[in-house]
């Protein structure tokens, strides 16, 4: 679901058609902002989905942990849900993102865009 909304990924060009969808018009430039928004949506909805079976790799752990936003999410998750270490934090983030991406993808699939204003109203 994430990849359907992202303009580029590792080793991909930004421009070009994929599955009849021009990547230039996808709402996210890379996977990191899409992931963080999905995590935030999962947290605000208090919705987590455990991933069954093999997990597809969307982000490298070192890239995620070096992001300036990771520390804020880590602090929130550790204080609210008592995650013991960074691995537990990342696992919870993935579960929140799994729930949040379904909401994002549903909106994108229905309208062809992401209504960031509507999302911001939900968070307030």
Helices and strands as residue ranges (DSSP letters): G 3-5, E 17-18, E 21-22, G 23-25, H 31-44, H 61-66, H 70-81, H 86-111, H 116-123
